[in-house]
Each structure stands twice: as C-alpha cells, then as structure tokens.
Amino acid sequence: MKKALFLDRDGVVNVEKNYLYKIKDFEFIDGIFDLCKHYQHLGYMIFIVTNQSGIARNYYSEGDFHLLTEWMIDEFKKRGIIINRVYYCPHHPEISGACSCRKPEPGMILQAQEEFDIDLADSLMIGDKERDIEAALQAGITETYLFDEKNRISNSKAKRIVHKLDEIWK
C-alpha cells in the first residue's frame, strides 16, 4: 500500500479567494512547492481534495474549474512535482442536496484510497478549515495539520495547527 499527502486547495495550495476560477487570480501559498517536493521525495503520492460549491452556485462551470486545475498541475510539473489527482466536490447541500464527497464527508479521500491503494493510516492531510480535518479523521488519517497562516484559530481536532507550511516538515 502507498502513502499519500492530501491537500486542500483554497487556503493551502493557493491564497483563499472567494470562488476562485481564473488563472490570473491564482496565487500559490509560500512554501507549497517545497512541502510537496519534500513529501514526494519521501515517496508520498500527492492528492488535492477540494470543495467547489461555486460550480453548484453557477459562479463558474466545471470546464472553468478543469482549465484552472490543468494549469495548476502544470505549474507543479514545471517544478518536478507530480500531483497524482485532484478530487473535487461540485455540490452544495442547499442547492444540489447532500453528497458523500463534500468535506467534512470523507468521500474524496476514500475514492483516492480505493483507486490508488493508499494506506490512510500512513498518510497525512493538510487543510485550512476544520471540515478538512474532520474528513481526514473520518477516513482514518490521524496525521492532520490545520494551516492557519493568519493565526486566527486556537482550537482544532488536528494533530497540530501550523502557521507556515514548512513547520510541518522542518
């Protein structure tokens, strides 16, 4: 079985901006490339798991999301980093109803586990919201980090709250 690094997108991979779907508005978080290189070097597969309710809200289309995602993956590739897959939930419970993929549900993580034979007990999750941590814990990931760049969160179910991404691995 393989080990994996699971990352939330908005707020961990890129600067949080409401309903981001345009390449020109995308800004990578400081340290994300070094973090991914470190874990890739240790043999971790890398997955992004992201709620994208802007699709259900008709703020942008799945096509818009895929264009941005392809560009983002290429930016990682340019730096020698392989993103094995990006899983996304296009739903919103008040619009499209309940689903098993929208975090805090663990559906996206469990789908990656099934498709890639991942040992979730030997994997880790980095998120910027409690729902990211809850999804990981429900899936069986115990090594969880809540990334709080602005130092606003004082309580979490996460193993650790970090304010810079390099605090996770240095």
N, C-alpha and C positions, 0 to 999 in steps of 0.2 A: 504494500500500500504506500501511497505517496503522501507527502506533507504539503500543506498549502498556506499561503499568505492570502487572506481575504481582506479586501479594502473597500470601504465605502467610497463613492466617487466625490460628491459635492461636500466639501469641507475637509477631505483627507487628500485626495488626488489633486483637486483644484480648489481654488478660493470659492467659497459659497456665494452664489449669486442666484437670486430667485429665478427658477425655471430657465436655467442656462441651456441654450441650444445652439448658439452661434460661436464659431471658431474665434472670431475677433474678440469675444468677451471671455474666453477661456484663459485662466492664469494658473499655472501649476503651483502647488504649495512648495515652499522651500524645503528641500530635503527629501522629497518623494522619490527622486531618481536614485539617490544614494541608498535610501532604505530598500528599494526594490532590488538594486544591484547586490546589496548585502545578502538579502534572503535568497535571491536567485543563485548566488554563489554557494550558499549552504544547501542547495538542492530543493528549495521550495518552488512549487508551481505558484503562479500569481493570478488571482481572480479579482475582478471588481464586481461587487453586488450593490445595485443602486435602485432606489425607488425613483420612479419618473412619472409622478402623477400629472405633470404638465401635459402628457400625452392624453390622458383621460379628460383633462380640462380643456383640451383643444387649444392650448397655448402654442404647441408645436406638434409636428407629426412624427410618427415612428421613423419616417425617412430622414427628417431633420436630425433625430437622435442618432441614427446609424451613420450619417455623414460625420457628425462630430466625433462619434466613437471611433470610426476608422482613422480620422485624423489623429486623435489622441493615441491610439495604438501605434501609429506610425512614428509619433514623437518618442514613444518609449523605445521602439525598434531602432531608431537613429542612435540611441544611447546604449544599444546592446541588451535591452531588456525585453523579454517576451511576456506579454500579457496573454495567458492561455485562453481566457474567455471573459467576456463582460456579460453578466446576467443582469437583467433589468425587469422591474415590475412596472408596467404601464397603467396600472389600475389606481383607482381611488375608491374607498369603500362607499362614499356618499354618491358617487357617480356610476361606477361600474359594479358595485357590490363587493362583498368580501372575497378574498382570494387567499391562497396559501403562500404566495410569493412576496407579498408586501411586508417588509420588515415592520414590526418585530416578529412576524412569522418566519420560520427558518427555510422556507421553500427553495429559495435560490441557492443557499448553501447545500442543502440536501440534494438538489439537482446536480451540482458540481461534484459532490461526493459520489453519486451514482455513475455519472458519465466518465469520471476520471479516476475512480478507485482511490479516493482520498481517505486517509486516516485523520479524522477530525480531532481525535484526542492529541495528535501530534502537530496540529495546525494552529494558526492564530488569526485573530480578527482585529482590525483597527477601524474604528468608527468615530464619528464626532457627535453622535446622538445616542441616547440610552437605548433606543429601538435597535440600533446596530448591535449593541452588546447583548440585548435580550435575544435577538435572532441567533447570534453565535452560541449563547448558552443553551438555548433550546435545541440546537443542532448537535451539541456535545463538545463544542470548542470551549476550553476553560482558560486558555491564554488569550485574554482580551485586553485591549488598550483603548481608552477613551481619549481622543486627541482634542484637547481644549486649548487652542492657540491663544485665545483671548483671556484665559484664566477666569472663566465665569462659572465653572462647575465645581462644586465641592463634594458632591456625593454621587456615587455610581456603583453599579454592580460589577463594573470592570475590575480586572486584576489590578490595573493601575491607570491613573489619569496622568497624561503626559502633555507638556506644553510645546514641545518641539519633537519632530519625528525622530531625530537622532537619539533621543532619550530612550527609545525602545531597544536599540541595539548597541549603543556605545557603552 
